[in-house]
Amino acid sequence: MKIIAAAASALVLAIIGLTAASAAAGTRPPAIEHFEAMSTNPVSAVATLVARGPLTIGGTVNLETGHAVLPGGTLTLAHHQVHGSSTFSSRTCLATLTSSGTYRITGGTGRYRHVRGRGSYRLAAYAVVAKAHGKCAANVAPYAQETLLTASGPIQG
Protein backbone atom coordinates (compact mmCIF):
# COMPACT_ATOMS: atom_id res chain seq x y z
CA MET A 1 0.00 0.00 0.00
CA LYS A 2 2.85 2.40 0.83
CA ILE A 3 4.39 1.73 -2.59
CA ILE A 4 1.10 2.52 -4.36
CA ALA A 5 0.65 5.71 -2.30
CA ALA A 6 4.22 6.80 -3.08
CA ALA A 7 3.74 6.06 -6.79
CA ALA A 8 0.44 7.97 -6.79
CA SER A 9 2.10 10.93 -5.06
CA ALA A 10 4.94 10.88 -7.59
CA LEU A 11 2.43 10.76 -10.45
CA VAL A 12 0.46 13.70 -9.02
CA LEU A 13 3.67 15.71 -8.60
CA ALA A 14 4.72 14.87 -12.15
CA ILE A 15 1.34 15.97 -13.52
CA ILE A 16 1.48 19.20 -11.50
CA GLY A 17 5.01 19.82 -12.79
CA LEU A 18 3.97 19.24 -16.42
CA THR A 19 0.93 21.49 -15.99
CA ALA A 20 3.07 24.26 -14.48
CA ALA A 21 5.65 23.92 -17.26
CA SER A 22 2.91 24.07 -19.90
CA ALA A 23 1.36 27.13 -18.27
CA ALA A 24 4.75 28.85 -18.08
CA ALA A 25 5.42 28.11 -21.75
CA GLY A 26 1.98 29.48 -22.71
CA THR A 27 2.48 32.76 -20.85
CA ARG A 28 5.32 34.26 -22.85
CA PRO A 29 6.03 37.93 -22.36
CA PRO A 30 4.56 40.15 -25.08
CA ALA A 31 6.73 40.47 -28.17
CA ILE A 32 8.28 43.91 -28.71
CA GLU A 33 8.11 45.49 -32.15
CA HIS A 34 10.46 48.31 -33.14
CA PHE A 35 9.35 50.68 -35.90
CA GLU A 36 11.61 53.14 -37.71
CA ALA A 37 10.38 55.50 -40.39
CA MET A 38 12.60 57.85 -42.34
CA SER A 39 11.99 60.46 -45.01
CA THR A 40 14.08 63.01 -46.82
CA ASN A 41 11.24 64.22 -49.06
CA PRO A 42 10.27 67.80 -48.16
CA VAL A 43 6.93 67.69 -49.97
CA SER A 44 5.48 64.33 -48.91
CA ALA A 45 4.37 62.89 -45.56
CA VAL A 46 5.06 59.33 -46.77
CA ALA A 47 8.16 57.75 -45.22
CA THR A 48 9.96 54.44 -45.61
CA LEU A 49 9.09 52.11 -42.72
CA VAL A 50 11.06 49.20 -41.29
CA ALA A 51 9.55 47.07 -38.54
CA ARG A 52 11.87 44.84 -36.49
CA GLY A 53 10.53 42.20 -34.16
CA PRO A 54 7.73 39.69 -34.69
CA LEU A 55 6.68 41.45 -37.93
CA THR A 56 10.15 42.25 -39.38
CA ILE A 57 8.89 43.82 -42.57
CA GLY A 58 9.31 46.95 -44.66
CA GLY A 59 6.81 49.28 -46.25
CA THR A 60 5.70 52.90 -46.10
CA VAL A 61 3.83 54.99 -43.56
CA ASN A 62 2.06 58.31 -43.91
CA LEU A 63 3.41 60.33 -40.98
CA GLU A 64 0.28 62.52 -40.93
CA THR A 65 -2.41 59.82 -41.05
CA GLY A 66 -0.57 56.85 -39.48
CA HIS A 67 -1.60 54.59 -42.37
CA ALA A 68 1.14 52.01 -43.06
CA VAL A 69 1.19 49.99 -46.29
CA LEU A 70 2.98 46.66 -45.92
CA PRO A 71 3.27 43.57 -48.12
CA GLY A 72 0.06 41.63 -47.57
CA GLY A 73 -1.97 44.35 -45.86
CA THR A 74 -2.02 47.59 -43.90
CA LEU A 75 -1.80 48.87 -40.34
CA THR A 76 -3.29 52.03 -38.92
CA LEU A 77 -1.59 53.73 -36.00
CA ALA A 78 -2.99 56.54 -33.87
CA HIS A 79 -0.74 58.71 -31.74
CA HIS A 80 -1.08 60.97 -28.73
CA GLN A 81 1.58 63.65 -28.48
CA VAL A 82 2.84 64.22 -24.93
CA HIS A 83 5.66 66.64 -25.74
CA GLY A 84 6.53 68.69 -28.79
CA SER A 85 8.70 71.65 -29.67
CA SER A 86 9.96 73.50 -32.70
CA THR A 87 12.64 76.06 -33.32
CA PHE A 88 13.82 78.08 -36.29
CA SER A 89 17.15 79.80 -36.68
CA SER A 90 17.00 82.91 -38.86
CA ARG A 91 20.80 82.86 -38.92
CA THR A 92 21.18 79.31 -40.32
CA CYS A 93 17.66 78.83 -41.79
CA LEU A 94 17.38 75.52 -39.90
CA ALA A 95 13.98 74.41 -38.63
CA THR A 96 13.89 71.73 -35.94
CA LEU A 97 10.81 69.83 -34.77
CA THR A 98 10.71 67.22 -32.02
CA SER A 99 7.75 65.27 -30.72
CA SER A 100 7.21 62.35 -28.38
CA GLY A 101 4.26 60.47 -27.00
CA THR A 102 2.35 57.24 -27.26
CA TYR A 103 0.85 55.29 -30.12
CA ARG A 104 -1.52 52.38 -30.56
CA ILE A 105 -2.37 50.15 -33.47
CA THR A 106 -6.04 50.80 -34.17
CA GLY A 107 -6.58 48.44 -37.09
CA GLY A 108 -5.15 46.35 -39.81
CA THR A 109 -6.05 44.57 -43.02
CA GLY A 110 -4.89 41.38 -44.71
CA ARG A 111 -2.11 39.61 -42.83
CA TYR A 112 -2.25 42.32 -40.12
CA ARG A 113 -6.01 42.35 -39.38
CA HIS A 114 -5.51 40.81 -35.91
CA VAL A 115 -2.39 42.77 -34.91
CA ARG A 116 -2.84 44.97 -31.85
CA GLY A 117 -0.33 46.90 -29.80
CA ARG A 118 0.78 50.14 -28.24
CA GLY A 119 3.95 51.86 -27.21
CA SER A 120 5.92 55.08 -27.25
CA TYR A 121 7.38 57.13 -30.08
CA ARG A 122 9.90 59.88 -30.74
CA LEU A 123 10.05 62.04 -33.84
CA ALA A 124 12.80 64.42 -34.94
CA ALA A 125 12.65 66.49 -38.12
CA TYR A 126 15.14 68.96 -39.53
CA ALA A 127 14.77 71.22 -42.57
CA VAL A 128 16.98 73.82 -44.17
CA VAL A 129 15.57 76.51 -46.45
CA ALA A 130 17.58 78.64 -48.83
CA LYS A 131 18.67 82.17 -48.14
CA ALA A 132 17.64 84.98 -50.47
CA HIS A 133 19.29 88.41 -50.05
CA GLY A 134 20.69 87.35 -46.66
CA LYS A 135 17.34 86.20 -45.28
CA CYS A 136 15.69 82.80 -45.03
CA ALA A 137 13.30 82.27 -47.94
CA ALA A 138 9.64 82.21 -46.93
CA ASN A 139 6.89 79.97 -48.30
CA VAL A 140 9.22 77.64 -50.18
CA ALA A 141 9.93 73.95 -49.79
CA PRO A 142 13.15 73.22 -47.91
CA TYR A 143 16.09 72.21 -50.07
CA ALA A 144 17.15 69.65 -47.45
CA GLN A 145 15.01 67.79 -44.96
CA GLU A 146 15.10 64.65 -42.87
CA THR A 147 12.50 63.13 -40.61
CA LEU A 148 13.12 60.17 -38.32
CA LEU A 149 10.41 58.44 -36.33
CA THR A 150 11.23 55.67 -33.87
CA ALA A 151 8.61 53.73 -31.94
CA SER A 152 8.49 50.54 -29.94
CA GLY A 153 6.08 48.56 -27.85
CA PRO A 154 4.49 45.17 -27.31
CA ILE A 155 2.32 43.69 -30.05
CA GLN A 156 0.15 40.63 -30.34
CA GLY A 157 -1.80 38.98 -33.05
N, C-alpha and C positions, 0 to 999 in steps of 0.2 A: 504494500500500500504506500509506503514511504517513497518507493521508487516511482510509482505512478504519479504521486503528488509532486515530486521533484521534477519529473518530466513535464507535467502539466504547467507547473510554474515557469519552467524554462521556455515552453512553447508560448505562453502568454507574454513573457518578457520579449521573446523574439518577435512576436506579432506587434507588440507596442513599439519596439525599436524600428521595425519596417514601416509602420504607420507614421511614426515621427520623421523618419528619413524621407518618406514620400511627401509628407506635408512640407518639410523644409525645402525639398527640391521644387515643389509647386509654388512656393512663395518667394520667387526671385525678386530682387530689388528692381524697381522700374528702370528701363533702359534709357540712357541719356542720349539725346540727339543734339548735335552741334550744327548750326546753320551759319554759313558765311555768304554774304551777298556783296558783290562789288560792281561798281559802274564808273566809267570815265566819260560817259556821254552827257554833255551838259544840257541836252534838250529832251531827254527821255527819262522817265521814272523806272524803266525796266532795267533790272540788273541781273548779272549772271549769279546763279545760286548753286552752292555746293552744300549738300547735307552729309554729315559724317556721323555714323552711329548705326542703329538698326536699319535705317533707310539707305544710307550711303548711295546717293544719287545726285545727279546734276540737272539743272534746268534753268528757268528764269523766274524772277519774282518782280511784281510791280510794287515798288517801295511806297507808293501812295495808297493803293487799294489792298495790299497784302495778298493778292491772288498769285499763287505760284503754279507754273505749268511744268510738269514733270513727265518723263516717259511713262505712259500708262495711266495718266490721270492728273488731277489737280489737288491742291490744298489751298485753303483760305485761312489766313492768320489775321487776328485782330490784335491791336496793341493798345496799351494804356501808358501814356507818357507820364513819368514821375518827375523827371528833371529834364530841362532843356535850356540851352543858351546859344546865342549867336553873337559874333563880333565881326566888325569890318574895319580894316585899316585903310584909311584914305592915303597913307603914305605908300603902302605896298600893293594896294588894291586886292588884298586877300580877304575873302569872306570865310569864316569858320562857323560851323554849326555842329553842336553836339546834342545828343538826346539819349536818355536811358529810361527804362521802365520794364513793363511786363508784357507778355504776349500769351495768346492761347490759340490753339488750332480750333477753328469753329466749324470746319467742314472739309469734305474731300470727295473726290469722284474717282471712279475706276479703281485701280489698285489701292488707293488711299482713302476709300469711303469710310473705313472704320478707324482710321488713325485719329487719336485724340492726344492732346498734351498741352503743356503750358510751361513757361519759363521766364527768363529775363533777357533783355536785349540791350545793346549799346550801338549807337550810330554816330559816326564822325564823317563830316563832309567838308571839303575844302574846295574853293573856287577862286580863280584869279581872272580878273577882267583887265582888259587893255587900258593903257593910259592914252588920253588924247589931250594935247596942249598942257601936259603936266598934271592932269586930273584924271581920276578914274572914270572910265566911260560909263554912262548911265543907260539903262534899258537895252543892254546888249547881252547876248549869251557869253558866258565866260569862255576864254580861249583854252583854259585848262581846268579840269575838275576831277575830283575823285570822291567817291562815296563808299564807305565800308560799314556794313552792318554785321554784327556778330550776335548770335543768340544761342542759348542752350537751355535744355530742360528735359524732364522725363516725358517719354511718349509711350503709348500703348496702342495696340491694334494691329 
